[in-house]
Amino acid sequence: MSDSVDLGPLNILIGVWKGETGRDIAPEPDGTEDNAYYEILEFKVVGEVSNAEEQELSIVQYEQTVRRKTNDKLLHHQIGYWTWDPRTLTVCNSFTIGRRVAVLAGGTASVDNGASIFTVKAEKEHADWGIIEAPFMRDKASTTAFCQTIRVDSATLSYRQTTLVDIYGKKAFEHTDENKLFKV
């Protein structure tokens, strides 16, 4: 990492994190599915960028790979960016998943008892922080909202996220994921 890059609150994310205690509550046609999972989450410094000569953002790229404990099959893969805008004190998690969904979630960063807390939200058709998806997903498994909270200190990173999904005739199913990861 270059000493000249000021990542603000994102600096604590940099590195590789592994977690073995993940829990995924997902929709099924006849109810819900409870999946135990493990994952690797890696954050890398991208740097700083100027937008229209008015906005300065600090950028961190990440990749998340999640596998089921029962059979080691890929459960979820996500690539994205966390950005920090020091002028507006806004963080953003922008990401895509292979199922053809993209999310631009915005929110805040704070500190609590030495841990950094990141909270971001997005809603379908929200003017600022939104969700876009391919036609199949829109018609069969539409994501209508996303909320994520990450708590991280120098050794642990835990998160909880809820994705509201309209699927299998159910409106606003609360698909939740949570895990505690340790820095490698």
N, C-alpha and C positions, 0 to 999 in steps of 0.2 A: 504494500500500500504506500502510495506517495504521501509524504508529510504535508504536501500542499493541498491535499483533498480534505475538505471539512465535511464529513458525513453527518454531523450533528448527532441526533439520537440513533441513527442507523448504524453507527460504528460498532455497537455491541453485538450486532447480528453476524458480523463477518466471521466466516469459518465453516467447518463441517459439524453438523449436529446429527446424532443418531438417537432414535427412540424405539423402544420395544413394547410399550404398553398402550398403543393406540386403540381407540374404540370408534367404530363407524356404525351409526344407526342409519340404515338406508331403506328406501321403500321397496316393497315387493308387491306383486299383484294381489296376494292374499294377506298382506299385513306388513311386517317389518323384518329386516334382516339385521343381525347384530354381528359385525365382523371385528375380530381382533386383528391388529396389523402392526407391522414395524415399518420404519421409514428412515430415509436419509434426506437431509435438507442441507443444501450447500449455498452459502451466500458469498458473492465475490464483488469487489469494488469495481465499478465502471468508471466513476469520476464525477466531474461536474459539467453541466451543460447550461448554456444560455438559450432562452426562448424569446425571440423577438426583441432582443437586447433589453428586456425588462425583467425577466424572471431568471433566477439562478437556482438550479436544482442539483442536489446531490443524488447520485444514483447507485443502487446496489442491485445486482442481478441475482436471481436464485433459481434453483431447480429442486423440485421435490419428487421423490420416487417412493411410492407406498406399495407394500406387498402384503397379501393375506398371510396370516400365520398358519392357517390350516393347510394351504397347498403351495405357498410361495409364489402364487400368480399375481401379476400386476393388478392392483386395485385402482390406482390413481397415479397420474403423472401430470405435473404442472410446471410451467416455466413462466417466470415473470420478473418484475422489477418492483422494488420499493424505492420511492423517491421522497425527498425531504425538501420542503420549501421554507427556508428560514424566515422569509419576509412575512408569510401568512401563518407560520407554525403548523403547516399541514403536511401530513404523511399520506402517501398513496400506495396501494398495492394494485398493480395492474398485471393481469396474468391471463394465460390461455390454458385450456386443457384439451387433450386429444379428442374429446367427444364433440369438439367444435363449439365451445362456449368461451367467450371472452368477458372479463370483468374489469371494471375500473372503479375501485373502491377507495373512498377518501375518508380521512378522519384526523385523529390526534395522536400525539405521543406525550406521555407524562412519566413521572418517576414516583414510585411508591416503595418506601423502605429499601432503597438502593436498587430496585429492579425497574427496568424500563417497561412501560405498558404501551402497546400500540393497539388502537381500536379503529377499525375501518368498516364502512357500510356502503352498499350499493343496492339500487332497485331498478328493475326493468323500467325503461322509459323515464328515469329520473333525469332532470335537466343537466346535472353536473356529474353524478357518480352512477354509472349505469352498467347494464348487462346486455350483451348481444349474443345471438346464437343462430346456428344454421337452421334451415327450415325443418328438418327432421326433429331436432331437439325442441324447437318452438311448438311443433304440433304434438309431440309425444311425451316430452319430459321437460317442460319449460321452467327455467329458473326465473323466479320472480323477485327474489331478494337474497342478499348475502350479508352476513355480519361476522366479523372475526376479531377476536381479542388475543393478543400475544403478550406473554409476560416473560421477560428474559433478564437474567443476570449473567455474571461472568462464566458460570458453569452449567446453568440449566435454561431451557427454553420450553415453555408450555403454551399450548394454545387450545382454544375452543372456538369452533365456528359452526354457524347454522346457515344452511342454504334452504330457502323455501322453494319447493318444487311442486308444480302441478303435474301429476303423473298417475296413471292407472285409475283415473276418475277421481282422484283425491286432490283437493285444492289446498295449497300451502302446507304440504307435508314438510315437517321439520327434519331435514336430513342433517344430522350432527356428526361432527368429527372432533376428537380431542386426543391429545398425546402429550407426554413429557419427554423431552429429548435432552441429551447431554452432549456437551462440546467434546469433540474428539481431539 
